[in-house]
């Protein structure tokens, strides 16, 4: 029979009517011959009562958890004493029950899914996805996709699909390679992003492009990364950086409005890369709480504490009162992030105790004034090379956030832009310059003369990152559209003209065909939905994710393939893996 409605669509107007519902048995209880069934579909739950003299009783007696059933009966209000308000005040008195399919006993109780080991949930993902929490997440994801498409279509963007099999190019992570059967010894690469293709679309005159693109990066995994992921990709011609940022702010505000009913204040605040690192030790600072660094380099310069006296940088956080155990844990975090240690002081009246207090007696008043540390509060220091010092103290700041639950007292969402990234960064391991974002990012015009000089590390990129609650959810730039500037950029990162042509010859040729000024951005769509849903990692908002070892525990991938397949492709496995990627 045809379903009357989803369970969640039933209203008091259906009371007294005969309804037909279809779904899964969430729970079955037998109370003295009276059978109660909780029927679940994607929209909600309803209690079904089957009385002993009902023609539905014999079939209802067969039902067990996760059986698929169709139930017909009268939708009515529950007894007044059992009402608490809302949809649960109604139930169905069954007149017909039909078992549509049976089910084995589930390997875990669905209503306790959050307590089940994640590897078990991923192995039986088709069951895990029945849980209301997971269904809410995927519906939220779908709403976000709809909101994106709705907005960009209205703004004149055209949706274009770019190739999944393309050329391997250096983009900052390892490629997933695909051997070509028809071209033995040659390989496609799965795209890390549609970067070159979307720029080619601007050269082709499409002006405004978008795509919810599947991307692939063979990199180490963490809570907000997957080897295959979804990226919201956009590009615009004849724009400045301000134009791109303004459209993105309106788009993100639209997504929040349509998915959560939340109004975002615009424009979003902007912060330079240097200010973000100087003040928070991160290029994606979580600004839901304070603890901004204070620079006390000059206060210690030439002083009696030798570790700080000649340091390039001395930064400090004024934290609340901390126990010695908490300080020891924060020192461990600092060392994990490149610091030699974590110096500290505890304010006691107009002076300090503990830690390095014997070295600061003469500057105690200035320290209190500059840092604003409260009585009983703790100062935490990092010193040395600027980048190492701010990185280490940035990690300490985030650890303090988690230990003291500092983010819960601030706004639910804090969104900002980080701009003016360096164009280049020096790779100490390989003793050469490399790009910070990618080699197609345009430098600030005023900084062009610095290419090829000792000061090229000072070149600022027209690059921008969109930061939400300490996560980078989007990153982009104005692109290089002048072939000569692109050649300069390749030279700065050590590409010879021959290497540049081998890697990007088709693109360099296209740049000479009349390229408009253009720029764009890509959002980490999975990461955004994770934050919208309040989930702890992106696996909670992806239907069929890999685990933190890059394995699909349900489909058992990756896995060996038949020797005949390898022979046909001209591929040989030269060394057997000793580790089991699944286990």
C-alpha positions as CSV (number, residue, x, y, z in Angstrom):
1,X,0.0,0.0,0.0
2,X,1.0,3.6,-0.4
3,X,2.6,5.3,2.7
4,X,0.3,8.0,4.1
5,X,3.3,10.1,5.2
6,X,6.7,9.9,6.8
7,X,6.3,9.5,10.6
8,X,7.7,13.0,11.2
9,X,5.1,14.5,8.9
10,X,2.1,13.2,11.0
11,X,0.3,16.1,12.7
12,X,-2.7,16.4,15.1
13,X,-4.8,16.8,12.0
14,X,-4.2,13.1,11.3
15,X,-5.8,12.1,14.6
16,X,-8.6,9.7,14.2
17,X,-7.5,8.8,10.7
18,X,-6.3,5.4,9.4
19,X,-2.6,5.8,8.4
20,X,-0.2,3.5,6.6
21,X,3.5,3.7,7.8
22,X,6.6,2.0,6.6
23,X,10.0,1.7,8.3
24,X,12.2,-0.3,10.6
25,X,11.4,-1.7,14.1
26,X,13.4,0.3,16.5
27,X,12.3,-1.6,19.6
28,X,9.6,-4.2,20.4
29,X,8.1,-4.8,23.9
30,X,5.7,-7.5,24.9
31,X,3.7,-6.5,28.1
32,X,1.3,-9.1,29.2
33,X,0.1,-9.9,25.7
34,X,0.0,-6.3,24.6
35,X,2.7,-5.6,22.0
36,X,4.4,-2.2,21.7
37,X,6.5,-1.4,18.7
38,X,8.6,1.7,18.0
39,X,8.6,2.2,14.3
40,X,11.3,4.3,12.8
41,X,11.8,5.9,9.4
42,X,14.2,8.7,8.3
43,X,11.9,11.4,9.8
44,X,11.3,10.1,13.3
45,X,9.7,7.5,15.6
46,X,6.2,6.5,16.5
47,X,4.8,4.1,19.1
48,X,2.5,1.4,17.7
49,X,0.2,-0.5,20.0
50,X,-1.0,-4.0,19.0
51,X,-3.8,-5.4,21.1
52,X,-4.2,-9.2,21.7
53,X,-7.5,-9.4,19.8
54,X,-6.2,-7.4,16.8
55,X,-5.9,-9.2,13.5
56,X,-2.4,-7.7,13.4
57,X,-1.3,-9.5,16.5
58,X,0.1,-12.7,15.0
59,X,2.3,-10.9,12.5
60,X,3.4,-8.3,15.1
61,X,4.5,-11.1,17.3
62,X,7.1,-12.0,14.7
63,X,8.7,-8.6,14.6
64,X,12.2,-8.0,16.0
65,X,14.7,-5.2,16.0
66,X,15.5,-3.8,12.5
67,X,12.8,-5.9,10.8
68,X,11.2,-3.9,7.9
69,X,7.5,-3.5,8.4
70,X,4.4,-1.9,7.0
71,X,1.8,-0.9,9.7
72,X,-1.7,0.3,9.2
73,X,-3.8,1.6,12.0
74,X,-5.6,4.5,13.7
75,X,-3.5,7.5,14.6
76,X,-4.7,8.9,17.9
77,X,-3.7,10.8,21.0
78,X,-2.1,8.8,23.9
79,X,-3.8,8.7,27.3
80,X,-3.6,12.2,28.9
81,X,-1.4,10.9,31.7
82,X,1.3,9.8,29.2
83,X,1.5,13.1,27.3
84,X,4.5,15.3,27.5
85,X,4.0,17.5,24.5
86,X,4.9,17.1,20.9
87,X,4.7,14.2,18.4
88,X,5.3,11.6,21.2
89,X,1.8,12.4,22.5
90,X,0.4,10.3,19.6
91,X,0.5,6.7,18.8
92,X,-0.9,4.2,16.2
93,X,-3.4,1.5,17.2
94,X,-2.5,-1.2,14.7
95,X,-5.1,-3.0,12.6
96,X,-2.6,-4.6,10.1
97,X,1.0,-5.5,10.3
98,X,3.1,-6.8,7.5
99,X,6.7,-8.0,7.8
100,X,8.4,-6.8,4.6
101,X,11.7,-8.3,5.5
102,X,13.5,-9.8,8.4
103,X,16.9,-8.9,9.8
104,X,19.8,-10.5,11.7
105,X,20.4,-9.3,15.3
106,X,22.4,-6.1,14.8
107,X,26.1,-6.2,15.9
108,X,25.4,-3.1,18.1
109,X,22.4,-1.3,19.5
110,X,21.7,1.6,17.2
111,X,20.5,3.9,20.0
112,X,23.9,3.4,21.7
113,X,25.8,4.1,18.5
114,X,27.8,7.0,20.0
115,X,29.2,4.6,22.6
116,X,30.3,2.0,20.0
117,X,33.9,1.8,18.7
118,X,34.2,3.8,15.5
119,X,35.8,0.9,13.6
120,X,32.7,-1.3,14.3
121,X,30.4,1.6,13.2
122,X,32.4,1.9,10.0
123,X,32.4,-1.8,9.3
124,X,28.6,-1.8,9.5
125,X,28.1,1.7,8.1
126,X,24.8,0.8,6.5
127,X,23.4,0.2,10.0
128,X,25.2,3.1,11.5
129,X,23.5,5.4,9.0
130,X,20.1,4.4,10.3
131,X,20.8,6.2,13.5
132,X,18.9,9.5,13.8
133,X,22.1,11.5,14.5
134,X,23.7,10.3,11.2
135,X,20.6,10.8,9.2
136,X,20.3,14.4,10.6
137,X,23.9,15.0,9.5
138,X,23.4,13.8,6.0
139,X,20.2,15.8,5.6
140,X,22.0,18.8,6.8
141,X,24.7,18.1,4.2
142,X,22.1,17.9,1.5
143,X,20.5,21.2,2.6
144,X,23.9,22.9,2.5
145,X,24.5,21.6,-1.0
146,X,21.1,22.8,-2.1
147,X,21.7,26.3,-0.5
148,X,25.1,26.5,-2.3
149,X,23.6,25.6,-5.7
150,X,20.6,27.9,-5.2
151,X,22.8,30.9,-4.4
152,X,25.4,30.4,-7.1
153,X,22.9,29.8,-9.8
154,X,21.2,33.1,-8.9
155,X,24.6,34.8,-9.0
156,X,25.3,33.7,-12.6
157,X,27.7,30.9,-11.9
158,X,27.8,28.0,-14.2
159,X,28.3,24.4,-12.9
160,X,31.0,22.6,-14.9
161,X,32.4,19.1,-14.2
162,X,36.2,18.8,-14.7
163,X,38.2,15.6,-15.4
164,X,38.7,12.9,-12.8
165,X,41.7,11.5,-14.7
166,X,44.3,14.1,-15.3
167,X,48.1,14.8,-15.3
168,X,50.2,14.6,-12.1
169,X,51.3,18.0,-11.0
170,X,52.9,19.3,-7.8
171,X,50.1,20.7,-5.5
172,X,51.5,20.1,-2.1
173,X,50.4,16.5,-1.4
174,X,51.0,13.1,-3.0
175,X,48.9,12.2,-6.0
176,X,46.8,9.0,-6.3
177,X,48.1,7.5,-9.5
178,X,46.0,5.5,-12.0
179,X,47.9,3.3,-14.5
180,X,46.9,3.6,-18.2
181,X,46.2,0.3,-19.9
182,X,46.3,1.8,-23.3
183,X,49.6,3.7,-22.6
184,X,51.8,1.2,-20.8
185,X,54.2,2.8,-18.3
186,X,52.1,6.0,-18.1
187,X,49.8,7.2,-15.4
188,X,46.8,9.5,-14.8
189,X,46.5,11.2,-11.5
190,X,43.3,11.7,-9.6
191,X,42.8,15.5,-9.1
192,X,44.0,17.1,-5.8
193,X,41.8,20.0,-6.9
194,X,40.4,21.4,-10.2
195,X,42.8,24.3,-10.0
196,X,44.2,24.4,-13.6
197,X,40.9,23.5,-15.2
198,X,38.9,26.2,-13.5
199,X,41.5,28.8,-14.6
200,X,41.2,27.4,-18.1
201,X,37.5,28.0,-17.9
202,X,38.2,31.6,-17.1
203,X,40.4,31.8,-20.2
204,X,37.6,30.1,-22.1
205,X,35.3,33.0,-21.2
206,X,32.8,31.3,-18.8
207,X,33.4,34.2,-16.3
208,X,31.9,32.5,-13.2
209,X,32.3,28.8,-12.5
210,X,31.5,26.4,-9.6
211,X,31.6,22.7,-8.9
212,X,31.1,20.4,-5.9
213,X,34.2,18.6,-6.9
214,X,35.6,15.2,-5.7
215,X,39.3,15.6,-4.9
216,X,42.0,13.1,-3.8
217,X,45.1,13.6,-1.8
218,X,47.4,10.9,-0.5
219,X,48.3,12.5,2.8
220,X,48.4,11.7,6.4
221,X,44.9,11.6,7.9
222,X,43.4,13.4,10.9
223,X,39.9,14.2,12.2
224,X,39.2,16.8,9.5
225,X,40.8,15.0,6.5
226,X,39.9,12.2,4.2
227,X,41.9,10.8,1.2
228,X,38.8,11.5,-1.0
229,X,36.7,14.5,-0.1
230,X,34.3,17.1,-1.5
231,X,35.4,20.6,-2.3
232,X,33.2,23.5,-3.3
233,X,35.2,25.1,-6.0
234,X,34.6,28.6,-7.5
235,X,36.3,31.0,-9.9
236,X,35.4,34.4,-11.1
237,X,36.8,36.7,-13.9
238,X,37.4,40.5,-13.9
239,X,37.5,40.6,-10.1
240,X,39.6,42.0,-7.3
241,X,40.2,40.3,-3.9
242,X,37.5,42.4,-2.3
243,X,35.0,41.2,-5.0
244,X,35.7,37.5,-4.3
245,X,35.5,38.0,-0.5
246,X,32.2,39.9,-0.7
247,X,30.5,37.1,-2.7
248,X,31.9,34.4,-0.3
249,X,30.5,36.3,2.7
250,X,27.0,36.5,1.2
251,X,27.2,32.8,0.1
252,X,28.3,31.6,3.6
253,X,25.6,33.7,5.2
254,X,23.0,32.2,2.9
255,X,24.2,28.6,3.8
256,X,24.0,29.3,7.5
257,X,20.5,30.9,7.1
258,X,19.1,28.0,5.1
259,X,20.6,25.2,7.1
260,X,20.6,26.4,10.7
261,X,18.5,29.5,10.7
262,X,21.5,31.5,11.9
263,X,22.2,35.0,10.7
264,X,25.9,35.8,10.3
265,X,27.1,39.4,10.7
266,X,28.9,40.6,7.6
267,X,31.4,41.7,6.6
268,X,33.7,39.2,8.3
269,X,36.7,40.7,10.1
270,X,40.1,40.5,8.3
271,X,43.5,39.8,9.8
272,X,46.9,39.6,8.1
273,X,48.8,36.4,8.2
274,X,51.6,38.1,10.2
275,X,49.1,39.5,12.8
276,X,47.4,36.0,13.1
277,X,50.7,34.3,13.7
278,X,52.1,37.1,16.0
279,X,48.9,37.2,18.1
280,X,47.7,33.6,18.1
281,X,50.4,31.4,16.7
282,X,48.1,30.1,13.9
283,X,47.1,31.1,10.4
284,X,43.6,29.8,11.3
285,X,43.1,31.3,14.8
286,X,40.2,30.2,16.9
287,X,38.8,33.7,17.9
288,X,35.9,32.4,20.1
289,X,38.1,33.2,23.1
290,X,41.0,35.5,23.9
291,X,44.5,34.7,25.2
292,X,46.2,36.8,22.6
293,X,50.0,36.8,22.8
294,X,52.0,39.7,24.2
295,X,55.4,40.4,22.8
296,X,57.9,40.9,25.6
297,X,61.1,40.5,23.6
298,X,62.5,43.9,24.4
299,X,61.5,43.6,28.1
300,X,63.9,40.6,28.4
301,X,66.6,41.8,26.0
302,X,70.0,41.9,27.6
303,X,68.5,40.8,31.0
304,X,69.7,38.3,33.4
305,X,67.7,35.4,32.1
306,X,70.1,34.3,29.4
307,X,67.6,32.0,27.5
308,X,65.5,35.1,26.8
309,X,68.1,37.8,26.7
310,X,69.3,37.2,23.2
311,X,66.2,35.5,21.8
312,X,64.8,36.7,18.5
313,X,61.3,36.5,19.9
314,X,59.8,36.2,23.4
315,X,56.0,35.7,23.5
316,X,53.7,35.2,26.5
317,X,50.1,34.2,27.2
318,X,48.4,35.5,30.3
319,X,46.4,32.5,31.4
320,X,44.1,31.9,34.4
321,X,45.4,30.1,37.5
322,X,46.8,26.7,36.6
323,X,47.9,23.7,38.6
324,X,51.5,22.4,38.3
325,X,50.1,19.3,36.6
326,X,48.3,21.4,34.0
327,X,51.5,23.4,33.4
328,X,53.5,20.1,32.9
329,X,51.0,19.0,30.3
330,X,51.2,22.3,28.5
331,X,55.0,22.0,28.5
332,X,54.6,18.6,26.8
333,X,52.5,20.2,24.1
334,X,55.0,23.0,23.6
335,X,57.9,20.5,23.2
336,X,55.8,18.4,20.7
337,X,55.5,21.6,18.7
338,X,59.2,22.5,18.5
339,X,59.8,24.4,21.7
340,X,62.7,23.6,24.0
341,X,60.4,24.0,26.9
342,X,57.7,26.2,28.4
343,X,58.8,28.9,30.9
344,X,56.2,30.1,33.4
345,X,55.4,32.4,36.2
346,X,52.5,32.6,38.7
347,X,51.4,36.1,39.8
348,X,51.6,36.6,43.6
349,X,50.5,40.1,44.6
350,X,52.7,42.6,42.8
351,X,55.3,39.9,42.0
352,X,55.7,36.4,40.7
353,X,56.5,32.9,42.2
354,X,57.5,29.6,40.6
355,X,59.1,28.9,37.3
356,X,61.6,31.6,36.2
357,X,60.5,34.0,39.0
358,X,64.1,34.5,40.3
359,X,65.0,36.2,37.0
360,X,62.1,38.7,36.7
361,X,62.1,40.6,40.0
362,X,63.2,43.8,38.4
363,X,60.7,43.7,35.5
364,X,57.7,42.3,37.4
365,X,55.7,45.6,37.3
366,X,56.2,45.9,33.6
367,X,55.2,42.3,33.0
368,X,52.0,42.8,35.0
369,X,51.2,46.0,33.1
370,X,52.0,44.7,29.6
371,X,50.3,41.3,30.0
372,X,47.4,42.2,32.2
373,X,47.8,38.9,34.2
374,X,45.4,38.7,37.1
375,X,46.4,37.9,40.7
376,X,46.9,34.1,40.9
377,X,47.1,33.9,37.1
378,X,49.8,32.2,35.1
379,X,52.2,33.5,32.4
380,X,53.4,31.0,29.8
381,X,56.4,31.9,27.6
382,X,57.9,30.7,24.4
383,X,61.2,32.1,23.1
384,X,63.6,31.7,20.2
385,X,63.2,31.7,16.5
386,X,60.0,33.7,15.7
387,X,58.2,30.9,13.7
388,X,59.0,28.2,16.2
389,X,58.1,30.3,19.2
390,X,54.7,31.4,17.9
391,X,53.9,27.9,16.6
392,X,54.6,26.3,19.9
393,X,52.7,28.9,21.9
394,X,49.8,28.7,19.4
395,X,49.6,25.0,20.3
396,X,49.7,25.8,24.0
397,X,46.9,28.3,23.5
398,X,44.6,25.7,21.9
399,X,45.5,23.2,24.6
400,X,44.4,25.8,27.2
401,X,41.1,26.2,25.3
402,X,40.4,22.5,25.6
403,X,41.6,22.1,29.2
404,X,39.6,25.1,30.5
405,X,36.7,24.8,28.0
406,X,37.3,28.5,26.9
407,X,35.4,28.3,23.6
408,X,32.1,27.5,25.3
409,X,31.9,31.0,26.8
410,X,32.2,32.8,23.4
411,X,30.1,33.0,20.3
412,X,28.9,29.7,18.8
413,X,30.5,30.6,15.5
414,X,33.4,33.0,14.8
415,X,34.3,33.6,11.2
416,X,37.1,35.7,9.9
417,X,39.5,36.1,6.9
418,X,43.2,35.7,7.1
419,X,44.9,37.6,4.2
420,X,48.3,38.7,2.9
421,X,50.0,35.3,3.2
422,X,53.7,35.1,2.1
423,X,54.0,34.2,-1.6
424,X,57.0,32.0,-0.8
425,X,58.4,30.0,2.1
426,X,61.8,28.6,2.5
427,X,62.1,24.8,2.6
428,X,64.9,24.1,5.0
429,X,65.0,20.4,4.3
430,X,65.5,20.9,0.5
431,X,67.3,24.3,0.8
432,X,65.1,26.0,-1.7
433,X,62.1,28.3,-2.0
434,X,58.6,26.9,-2.5
435,X,55.1,28.3,-2.7
436,X,52.9,28.7,0.3
437,X,49.6,28.1,-1.4
438,X,50.2,27.0,-5.0
439,X,52.3,28.4,-7.9
440,X,49.4,30.1,-9.6
441,X,48.8,32.6,-6.8
442,X,49.3,36.2,-7.8
443,X,51.7,38.4,-5.8
444,X,50.8,41.9,-4.7
445,X,51.7,44.1,-7.6
446,X,53.9,46.3,-5.4
447,X,56.0,43.3,-4.5
448,X,56.8,42.1,-8.0
449,X,60.3,43.7,-8.1
450,X,61.3,41.4,-5.2
451,X,61.3,38.3,-7.3
452,X,64.8,36.9,-7.7
453,X,66.2,39.1,-4.9
454,X,67.4,38.3,-1.4
455,X,64.1,39.8,-0.2
456,X,61.7,37.5,-2.2
457,X,60.6,36.0,1.1
458,X,58.9,39.3,1.8
459,X,56.6,39.1,-1.2
460,X,52.9,39.1,-0.2
461,X,50.4,36.9,-2.0
462,X,46.9,38.0,-2.9
463,X,45.8,34.9,-1.0
464,X,43.0,34.6,1.6
465,X,41.7,31.9,3.9
466,X,38.3,31.7,5.4
467,X,38.5,30.6,9.1
468,X,35.6,29.2,11.2
469,X,36.1,28.3,14.9
470,X,39.8,27.7,14.3
471,X,39.4,25.6,11.2
472,X,40.3,26.7,7.7
473,X,37.1,26.1,5.7
474,X,38.2,27.8,2.5
475,X,41.2,29.1,0.8
476,X,41.8,30.9,-2.4
477,X,43.6,33.7,-4.2
478,X,43.7,36.1,-7.1
479,X,45.5,34.1,-9.8
480,X,48.5,35.1,-12.0
481,X,47.1,36.0,-15.4
482,X,50.3,37.5,-16.9
483,X,52.5,34.8,-18.6
484,X,55.7,36.7,-17.6
485,X,54.7,36.8,-14.0
486,X,53.9,33.1,-14.1
487,X,57.4,32.5,-15.5
488,X,58.9,34.6,-12.7
489,X,57.0,32.5,-10.1
490,X,58.2,29.2,-11.6
491,X,61.8,30.6,-11.5
492,X,61.5,31.6,-7.9
493,X,60.6,28.0,-6.9
494,X,63.5,26.6,-8.9
495,X,61.8,25.4,-12.0
496,X,63.8,25.7,-15.2
497,X,61.9,26.8,-18.3
498,X,62.1,23.2,-19.5
499,X,60.6,21.8,-16.2
500,X,57.9,24.4,-16.2
501,X,57.0,23.5,-19.8
502,X,57.0,19.7,-19.1
503,X,54.7,20.1,-16.1
504,X,52.5,23.0,-17.3
505,X,53.1,23.5,-21.0
506,X,49.4,23.4,-22.0
507,X,48.6,25.9,-19.2
508,X,51.4,28.3,-20.1
509,X,50.3,28.2,-23.7
510,X,46.7,29.0,-22.6
511,X,47.9,32.0,-20.6
512,X,49.2,33.6,-23.8
513,X,45.7,33.3,-25.4
514,X,44.1,36.3,-23.7
515,X,43.7,35.6,-20.0
516,X,41.4,37.9,-18.0
517,X,42.2,38.9,-14.4
518,X,40.6,36.2,-12.3
519,X,40.5,34.7,-8.8
520,X,38.6,32.1,-6.8
521,X,38.4,30.0,-3.7
522,X,37.7,26.4,-2.7
523,X,35.8,25.4,0.5
524,X,36.5,22.2,2.3
525,X,32.8,21.2,2.1
526,X,33.0,18.2,4.5
527,X,34.8,20.3,7.1
528,X,32.1,23.1,6.8
529,X,29.3,20.6,7.3
530,X,31.1,19.1,10.3
531,X,31.1,22.5,11.9
532,X,27.5,23.2,11.0
533,X,26.5,19.8,12.5
534,X,28.6,20.3,15.7
535,X,30.3,16.9,14.9
536,X,33.7,15.9,16.2
537,X,35.2,14.8,12.9
538,X,34.3,14.8,9.2
539,X,33.6,11.1,9.2
540,X,30.4,11.9,11.0
541,X,29.1,13.9,8.0
542,X,30.3,11.6,5.1
543,X,28.1,8.7,4.2
544,X,30.9,6.2,3.6
545,X,34.2,7.5,4.9
546,X,37.6,5.9,5.4
547,X,38.9,5.4,8.9
548,X,42.0,7.2,10.3
549,X,44.2,4.8,8.5
550,X,42.7,5.5,5.1
551,X,40.8,2.1,5.0
552,X,37.2,1.4,4.1
553,X,36.4,-1.2,6.7
554,X,33.0,-2.1,5.1
555,X,34.2,-2.7,1.5
556,X,37.7,-3.8,2.7
557,X,39.6,-1.3,0.5
558,X,42.4,-0.9,-0.3
559,X,42.9,-4.6,-1.1
560,X,45.1,-6.8,-3.4
561,X,44.1,-7.2,-7.0
562,X,44.3,-10.1,-9.3
563,X,47.8,-10.7,-10.9
564,X,46.1,-10.7,-14.3
565,X,44.9,-7.2,-13.8
566,X,48.3,-6.0,-12.8
567,X,49.9,-7.8,-15.8
568,X,47.4,-6.1,-18.2
569,X,48.4,-2.7,-16.8
570,X,52.1,-3.5,-16.9
571,X,52.3,-2.9,-13.1
572,X,54.3,-5.1,-10.7
573,X,54.3,-5.0,-6.9
574,X,58.0,-4.9,-6.0
575,X,57.8,-5.0,-2.2
576,X,55.1,-6.6,-0.1
577,X,53.6,-4.4,2.5
578,X,54.3,-5.6,6.1
579,X,51.5,-3.6,7.6
580,X,47.8,-4.5,7.1
581,X,46.2,-1.3,5.9
582,X,42.8,-2.5,7.0
583,X,43.6,-3.7,10.5
